[in-house]
Amino acid sequence: MLVLTRKCQEAVVVGAAGGLETLLKVTVLGIDKGKVRLGFEAKDDVPVHRLEVWERICALARIDPSPGTELIFP
């Protein structure tokens, strides 16, 4: 697990294997009372879900919810 410290309005970028294409940009929008607001920017074909939603989707599709697993519905 990569652990980073970011201040408000700072971002982290996740790139493709070549490192030049941005797959996901996560920006810290605010921090208040121990809660962090994050903004996610991704291409339309990149799914972004909360973990508990992703796990439900995987359970419905009956697949392994490991990162990088492609969802294929029957």
C-alpha positions, 0 to 999 in steps of 0.5 A: 500500500502506498501512503501519501500525505496531501494538503487541501487542493493537492492531488494524486494521479494514477497513470497507465503502464506507460506512465503518460496516460492519466487513468485517475486523478484524486484531489483533496477538496476539504478536511473537516472534523476528521473527514476528508472530501475527495474529488475523483476525475477519470475517463468515462470508461474507468469505473470509480466506486466506494469499496462497499459498492464495488464488493456488492457488484463483485458479489452479484457478478460472483467474481473475485473483487481483487484490484484490477479484476475486470467485471464480466456479468453473465 
